Amino acid sequence: MKKIVSVIMAICLMATFIPIALAEKAPVPVKKEPVKYMIPASVRNISKENTYPNSTQDLPLLQPSDLTKKLINSSKVKIENPDLVRMLNESSINSTPFAVGYRAIIYLGQWPLNYESSETSPNWEYQKINTNYFDNRGGNAPYQIKYVQESQKVVRGGLTSKIANAEDVKKMMLLKAMEKTQLPLAFETIIGAGTKNDHIYNIPANRLGYLYAYAPAVNEKGKVTYGEVYLMLKGSRKFIVIKNVTSQGIGAWIPVQDYASFGFVASERPR
């Protein structure tokens, strides 16, 4: 009897320690740190000095209505297109208790449904916008030079290839890139003539000085998913069906608004 009790106690102790042991061996989930886009020291915010007031590119995520939420959740394919969400928000479908046997199929068209980002990388010298120059070859002391934008410059981005519903795709790519980088992005930005920056660059004696200014941009790459959207009504049920789903890779250059990257070179000979 004592042996039986001892065996039972041993089993109980083992049962107590097994969950603890398993808990100790369970892999700890690795927390993914958000990607940080460090702005180099050579890149400066010129929004206050910019003589051309760029309008802020504000594309807030459109909040779906209760009906739109139900319709989106009923789809097997993710729907993120803000224009499609807006159209669904503007729709109204009234239910009736006498809808037994009622059936309707409404074709809403072919839409870009969502965009999945695979890579977002900044190019801080996307496009040269200005060159300030001074010849100090006859000087006996360093000469100080600052950035002054000589003429207005328009910097445009865009998609890297032709694609259907390009404007819808650009909106989704812009939203995703802004979310990932936390940078002020727009497909067009303007640097006004006379824009300045107070940072000083010294041109040594007997040297030519060149101060280059560049507009930075983000290179966004990913995949856009298309599909034919149908609104299905069966009795009192309402849901969305997506047919003929296709995907296509796409890239875009999206300029960074009101930022400039600077490069300074002192040389004995003209460049």
VENQUIWO-V391117 format. One record per backbone hydrogen bond with DSSP energy under -0.5 kcal/mol. CO is the residue of the C=O (numbers start at 0). NH is the residue of the N-H. If there is no record, write none. Layout:
{{CO & NH} {CO & NH}}
This chain:
{{0 & 4} {1 & 5} {2 & 6} {3 & 7} {4 & 8} {5 & 9} {6 & 10} {7 & 11} {8 & 12} {9 & 13} {10 & 14} {11 & 15} {12 & 16} {13 & 17} {14 & 18} {15 & 19} {16 & 20} {17 & 21} {18 & 22} {19 & 23} {20 & 24} {21 & 25} {26 & 28} {28 & 30} {29 & 31} {34 & 36} {35 & 37} {37 & 39} {39 & 42} {41 & 261} {43 & 45} {43 & 259} {45 & 49} {50 & 52} {51 & 53} {55 & 57} {56 & 58} {61 & 63} {64 & 68} {65 & 69} {66 & 70} {67 & 71} {68 & 72} {69 & 73} {70 & 74} {70 & 239} {71 & 74} {77 & 79} {80 & 84} {81 & 85} {82 & 86} {83 & 87} {84 & 88} {85 & 89} {87 & 90} {95 & 98} {98 & 101} {101 & 234} {103 & 232} {104 & 106} {105 & 107} {105 & 230} {108 & 228} {110 & 112} {110 & 226} {112 & 79} {112 & 80} {113 & 224} {114 & 116} {115 & 222} {118 & 220} {120 & 218} {121 & 123} {122 & 125} {122 & 216} {126 & 214} {129 & 212} {131 & 210} {133 & 135} {133 & 208} {135 & 138} {135 & 205} {135 & 206} {142 & 202} {144 & 200} {146 & 196} {148 & 193} {152 & 154} {152 & 190} {153 & 155} {154 & 188} {157 & 252} {162 & 165} {164 & 168} {165 & 169} {166 & 170} {167 & 171} {168 & 172} {169 & 173} {170 & 174} {171 & 175} {172 & 176} {173 & 177} {174 & 178} {175 & 179} {176 & 180} {177 & 181} {182 & 184} {183 & 256} {186 & 156} {188 & 154} {189 & 191} {190 & 152} {191 & 194} {194 & 148} {196 & 146} {200 & 144} {200 & 202} {201 & 203} {202 & 142} {203 & 206} {206 & 135} {207 & 266} {208 & 133} {209 & 211} {209 & 264} {210 & 131} {211 & 262} {212 & 128} {212 & 129} {213 & 215} {213 & 260} {214 & 125} {214 & 126} {215 & 255} {216 & 122} {217 & 219} {217 & 253} {218 & 120} {219 & 251} {220 & 117} {220 & 118} {221 & 249} {222 & 115} {223 & 247} {224 & 112} {224 & 113} {225 & 245} {226 & 110} {226 & 228} {227 & 242} {228 & 107} {228 & 108} {229 & 231} {229 & 240} {230 & 105} {231 & 238} {232 & 103} {233 & 236} {236 & 233} {238 & 231} {240 & 229} {242 & 227} {245 & 225} {247 & 223} {249 & 221} {250 & 159} {251 & 219} {251 & 253} {252 & 157} {253 & 217} {254 & 185} {254 & 256} {255 & 258} {257 & 45} {257 & 46} {259 & 43} {260 & 213} {262 & 211} {264 & 209} {266 & 207}}
